[in-house]
Amino acid sequence: MTKLSFIVRRLMYGIPLVLGVTFVSFILMVYFGPDKTYELLGKNPSAEQINEVRHSLGYHQPFLLRYGDYLKELVTLDLGHSYSTGEAVSSILARTLPISIALLLPGFVIGNILGLALGMLAAWYRGRWLDKLVLSTSVVGMSVSFLVIIIILQILLSTPYGLNLFPVRGWRVHDLPSYFYYVTVPTLALLLVTLGYNTRFYRAVMVEEIERDHIRTLQAYGIPPTELLFKHVLKNSLIPVLTRIMFSIPFILVSGSLLLESYFGIPGIGLVTFNAITSGDQPILKAVVGLTGVLFVLALIINDLLYGAVDPRVTRQ
């Protein structure tokens, strides 16, 4: 099977997923979302004014027709205009998405690398005091709320009660020093939240691989621990490692940016989504939900392509 036919096949498998996610979310937004008719009208509107506004919003159309228009918007990326600002949704996403990526990328990369290193270290010394220390610290990190971690870091690093080194809110990034100035506290918060989950997962994967017979045999032959861990254990564990990394990208991009940006006032896609939720801005919500489903499908395709690259035993049948 060629790579092109494999990608086409995966896209065909991903279409039901996108349809399911968009259909359920569209039902929730249509039947449980706010009706913007009376927000756009003044007091005591006439029946003619009400009908005119409902026609302009598309409320008069049958449900399936409105859903079809929604799918057409996703395919063509003509996502309509924001109810709140009147700006094209595609322009809003194009402006805010790079900010969210720049905000989340350092914490995501460092969190996975550090979690992988700690997981390997704990797996190698499994059952000993170092393993117990890593596991107990991971549990503590997993049990603390994301919001609590943000507040503690902000007090310690961004106020006169602590070091007062970084800003409390905002995103005035124009060069590399200013980028580090504004991204440090959100990165540390994201790192502390995700590190416990990453470490426990990677430790479990490494322990399972270390206990395999061929690893025990190599260890008995005196293979150095560094070579054993990186050349054999890590290499043979790349399938679950890649799966976790690829499928955590949509979650981090949406949920991580939502809290960090709304709390720190960073004008990324998370803050835009938060404002859309509170104001009932359906064009933005529909675009974010639909494109998140598409992102999951793309992550699935890339993940399967990486499977074949890191492990020739994996077939694409």
C-alpha positions as CSV (number, residue, x, y, z in Angstrom):
1,M,0.0,0.0,0.0
2,T,1.5,3.4,-1.0
3,K,1.6,6.3,1.4
4,L,-0.9,8.2,-0.7
5,S,-3.5,5.4,-0.7
6,F,-2.8,4.9,3.0
7,I,-3.6,8.6,3.7
8,V,-6.7,8.5,1.6
9,R,-7.9,5.4,3.4
10,R,-7.2,7.0,6.8
11,L,-9.1,10.1,5.7
12,M,-12.1,7.9,4.8
13,Y,-11.9,6.3,8.3
14,G,-11.7,9.8,9.9
15,I,-14.8,11.2,8.1
16,P,-17.3,9.4,10.4
17,L,-15.4,10.7,13.4
18,V,-15.5,14.3,12.1
19,L,-19.2,13.9,11.2
20,G,-20.0,12.5,14.6
21,V,-18.2,15.2,16.5
22,T,-19.6,18.0,14.4
23,F,-23.2,16.6,14.4
24,V,-23.4,16.2,18.2
25,S,-21.8,19.6,18.9
26,F,-24.1,21.2,16.3
27,I,-27.2,19.7,18.0
28,L,-26.0,21.1,21.4
29,M,-25.4,24.6,20.0
30,V,-28.6,24.7,18.0
31,Y,-31.0,23.4,20.7
32,F,-29.2,24.5,23.9
33,G,-27.2,27.5,22.7
34,P,-28.4,31.0,23.2
35,D,-30.8,32.6,20.7
36,K,-29.2,35.7,19.5
37,T,-32.4,37.1,18.0
38,Y,-33.4,39.4,20.8
39,E,-29.9,40.4,21.7
40,L,-29.6,42.0,18.3
41,L,-32.9,43.8,18.5
42,G,-34.0,46.7,20.7
43,K,-36.9,46.7,23.0
44,N,-40.3,45.8,21.8
45,P,-39.3,44.6,18.3
46,S,-42.0,44.1,15.7
47,A,-42.7,40.6,14.2
48,E,-41.2,41.8,10.9
49,Q,-38.0,42.8,12.6
50,I,-37.8,39.5,14.4
51,N,-38.3,37.5,11.2
52,E,-35.7,39.6,9.4
53,V,-33.1,38.9,12.1
54,R,-33.9,35.2,12.2
55,H,-33.5,35.0,8.5
56,S,-30.2,36.8,8.6
57,L,-29.0,34.3,11.3
58,G,-30.3,31.3,9.4
59,Y,-32.7,30.2,12.1
60,H,-35.5,29.8,9.7
61,Q,-33.8,27.0,7.8
62,P,-34.4,23.3,8.6
63,F,-31.8,21.6,10.9
64,L,-30.2,19.3,8.3
65,L,-29.8,22.2,5.9
66,R,-28.1,24.3,8.6
67,Y,-25.9,21.4,9.4
68,G,-25.0,21.0,5.7
69,D,-24.0,24.6,5.6
70,Y,-21.9,24.1,8.7
71,L,-20.0,21.2,7.0
72,K,-19.6,23.4,3.8
73,E,-18.0,26.1,6.0
74,L,-15.5,23.7,7.5
75,V,-14.5,22.3,4.1
76,T,-14.1,25.7,2.4
77,L,-12.8,27.4,5.6
78,D,-15.4,30.1,5.0
79,L,-16.4,30.1,8.7
80,G,-18.7,33.1,8.7
81,H,-18.3,36.1,10.9
82,S,-18.3,36.6,14.7
83,Y,-21.5,37.8,16.2
84,S,-19.6,39.9,18.7
85,T,-17.1,41.7,16.5
86,G,-18.2,41.1,13.0
87,E,-14.7,39.9,12.0
88,A,-14.3,36.9,9.8
89,V,-13.8,33.8,12.0
90,S,-11.0,32.5,9.7
91,S,-9.2,35.8,10.3
92,I,-9.6,35.4,14.0
93,L,-8.3,31.9,14.0
94,A,-5.3,32.8,11.7
95,R,-4.4,35.6,14.1
96,T,-4.8,33.7,17.4
97,L,-3.7,30.2,16.6
98,P,0.1,31.1,16.2
99,I,-0.1,32.8,19.6
100,S,-1.5,29.7,21.3
101,I,1.1,27.5,19.6
102,A,3.9,29.8,20.8
103,L,2.4,29.8,24.3
104,L,1.9,26.0,24.6
105,L,4.9,24.6,22.6
106,P,7.7,25.0,25.3
107,G,5.7,23.4,28.1
108,F,4.4,20.6,25.8
109,V,7.9,19.7,24.5
110,I,9.7,20.1,27.8
111,G,7.0,18.2,29.7
112,N,7.2,15.2,27.3
113,I,11.0,15.1,27.3
114,L,11.3,15.5,31.0
115,G,8.5,13.0,31.7
116,L,10.1,10.5,29.4
117,A,13.5,10.9,31.1
118,L,12.0,10.6,34.6
119,G,9.8,7.6,33.4
120,M,12.9,5.8,32.1
121,L,14.9,6.6,35.3
122,A,12.0,5.3,37.5
123,A,11.6,2.2,35.4
124,W,15.3,1.3,35.6
125,Y,15.3,1.7,39.4
126,R,11.8,0.2,39.8
127,G,10.9,-0.7,43.3
128,R,13.7,1.3,44.8
129,W,13.6,4.6,46.7
130,L,14.2,6.7,43.5
131,D,11.3,5.0,41.8
132,K,9.0,5.6,44.8
133,L,10.1,9.2,45.0
134,V,9.3,9.8,41.3
135,L,5.9,8.1,41.6
136,S,4.9,9.9,44.8
137,T,5.9,13.3,43.4
138,S,3.9,12.5,40.2
139,V,0.8,11.6,42.3
140,V,1.1,14.9,44.2
141,G,1.5,16.8,40.9
142,M,-1.6,15.1,39.4
143,S,-3.7,15.8,42.5
144,V,-3.2,19.6,42.5
145,S,-5.6,21.7,40.5
146,F,-4.3,23.5,37.4
147,L,-5.8,26.8,38.7
148,V,-4.1,26.4,42.1
149,I,-0.7,25.8,40.4
150,I,-1.2,28.9,38.3
151,I,-2.1,31.1,41.3
152,I,0.9,29.8,43.3
153,L,3.3,30.4,40.5
154,Q,1.9,33.8,39.9
155,I,2.3,34.8,43.5
156,L,5.9,33.4,43.7
157,L,7.1,34.8,40.4
158,S,4.9,37.8,39.4
159,T,4.0,39.7,42.6
160,P,5.9,41.7,45.2
161,Y,5.1,38.9,47.7
162,G,7.6,36.7,45.6
163,L,10.3,37.4,43.1
164,N,8.3,39.8,41.0
165,L,10.2,38.9,37.9
166,F,7.4,38.2,35.3
167,P,4.2,40.0,34.3
168,V,0.9,39.1,35.9
169,R,-1.1,39.3,32.7
170,G,-0.7,40.2,29.0
171,W,1.2,39.3,25.8
172,R,3.3,42.1,24.4
173,V,5.7,39.9,22.5
174,H,7.9,41.6,19.8
175,D,11.2,39.8,20.2
176,L,12.8,36.7,21.8
177,P,13.5,38.3,25.3
178,S,9.9,39.6,25.5
179,Y,8.7,36.1,24.4
180,F,10.5,34.5,27.3
181,Y,9.3,37.2,29.6
182,Y,5.6,36.5,29.0
183,V,5.8,32.7,28.4
184,T,7.8,31.6,31.4
185,V,5.0,31.4,34.0
186,P,2.4,29.8,31.7
187,T,5.0,27.3,30.6
188,L,5.9,26.4,34.2
189,A,2.2,26.0,35.0
190,L,1.6,23.7,32.1
191,L,4.8,21.7,32.8
192,L,3.9,21.1,36.5
193,V,0.4,20.0,35.5
194,T,1.3,17.6,32.8
195,L,4.6,16.2,34.1
196,G,3.0,13.9,36.6
197,Y,0.7,12.3,34.0
198,N,3.5,12.0,31.5
199,T,5.9,10.5,34.0
200,R,3.5,7.8,35.2
201,F,2.5,6.8,31.7
202,Y,6.1,6.6,30.4
203,R,7.3,4.7,33.4
204,A,4.5,2.1,32.9
205,V,5.5,1.7,29.2
206,M,9.2,1.4,30.1
207,V,8.7,-1.1,32.9
208,E,6.7,-3.3,30.5
209,E,9.5,-3.2,28.0
210,I,12.3,-3.7,30.5
211,E,10.7,-6.9,31.8
212,R,10.7,-8.5,28.4
213,D,13.0,-11.5,27.8
214,H,15.2,-10.0,25.2
215,I,16.0,-7.0,27.4
216,R,16.8,-9.3,30.3
217,T,19.1,-11.2,28.0
218,L,20.9,-8.1,26.9
219,Q,21.2,-7.0,30.5
220,A,22.7,-10.3,31.4
221,Y,25.3,-9.9,28.6
222,G,26.5,-6.7,30.3
223,I,25.1,-4.1,27.9
224,P,25.6,-0.7,29.5
225,P,22.4,0.8,31.0
226,T,22.5,3.9,28.8
227,E,22.8,1.9,25.6
228,L,20.2,-0.6,26.8
229,L,17.7,2.1,27.7
230,F,18.0,4.3,24.6
231,K,18.9,1.8,21.9
232,H,16.6,-1.0,22.9
233,V,14.0,0.0,25.6
234,L,13.1,3.4,24.2
235,K,13.2,2.3,20.6
236,N,10.9,-0.6,21.2
237,S,8.5,1.7,23.2
238,L,8.1,4.4,20.6
239,I,4.6,3.2,19.5
240,P,2.8,4.1,22.8
241,V,5.1,7.1,23.3
242,L,4.2,8.5,19.9
243,T,0.5,7.7,20.4
244,R,0.4,9.7,23.6
245,I,2.2,12.6,22.2
246,M,0.1,12.9,19.0
247,F,-3.3,12.5,20.6
248,S,-2.5,14.9,23.5
249,I,-1.8,17.7,21.0
250,P,-5.5,18.6,20.4
251,F,-6.3,18.3,24.1
252,I,-3.4,20.6,25.1
253,L,-4.2,23.1,22.3
254,V,-7.9,23.4,23.3
255,S,-8.1,22.8,27.1
256,G,-4.6,24.1,28.0
257,S,-4.9,27.3,26.1
258,L,-8.5,27.8,27.3
259,L,-7.5,28.1,31.0
260,L,-4.0,29.7,30.5
261,E,-5.1,32.4,28.1
262,S,-8.3,33.3,29.9
263,Y,-6.4,33.6,33.2
264,F,-3.4,35.5,31.9
265,G,-5.3,37.5,29.3
266,I,-3.3,36.2,26.4
267,P,-5.1,36.8,23.0
268,G,-4.9,33.3,21.6
269,I,-7.5,30.8,20.5
270,G,-8.3,29.8,24.0
271,L,-9.3,33.3,25.1
272,V,-11.3,33.7,21.9
273,T,-13.1,30.4,22.7
274,F,-13.7,31.4,26.3
275,N,-15.2,34.7,25.2
276,A,-17.3,32.9,22.6
277,I,-18.7,30.5,25.2
278,T,-19.7,33.3,27.6
279,S,-21.2,35.4,24.8
280,G,-22.8,32.6,22.8
281,D,-20.8,33.4,19.7
282,Q,-21.8,30.4,17.7
283,P,-19.7,30.9,14.5
284,I,-16.5,30.8,16.6
285,L,-17.7,27.8,18.7
286,K,-18.7,25.9,15.6
287,A,-15.4,26.6,13.9
288,V,-13.3,25.6,17.0
289,V,-15.2,22.3,17.6
290,G,-15.2,21.3,14.0
291,L,-11.6,22.1,13.4
292,T,-10.6,20.2,16.6
293,G,-12.3,17.1,15.2
294,V,-10.3,17.6,12.0
295,L,-7.1,17.9,14.0
296,F,-7.8,14.6,15.7
297,V,-8.1,12.9,12.3
298,L,-4.9,14.5,11.1
299,A,-3.2,13.3,14.4
300,L,-4.5,9.8,13.6
301,I,-3.0,9.9,10.1
302,I,0.4,11.3,11.2
303,N,0.5,8.8,14.1
304,D,0.0,5.8,11.8
305,L,2.6,7.1,9.4
306,L,5.1,7.4,12.2
307,Y,4.3,3.8,13.3
308,G,5.7,2.5,10.1
309,A,8.7,4.7,10.3
310,V,9.8,3.7,13.8
311,D,8.8,0.0,13.7
312,P,8.9,-1.9,10.5
313,R,6.9,-4.7,12.1
314,V,3.8,-2.5,12.0
315,T,1.9,-3.2,8.8
316,R,-0.6,-0.9,7.1
317,Q,-3.1,-3.5,6.2
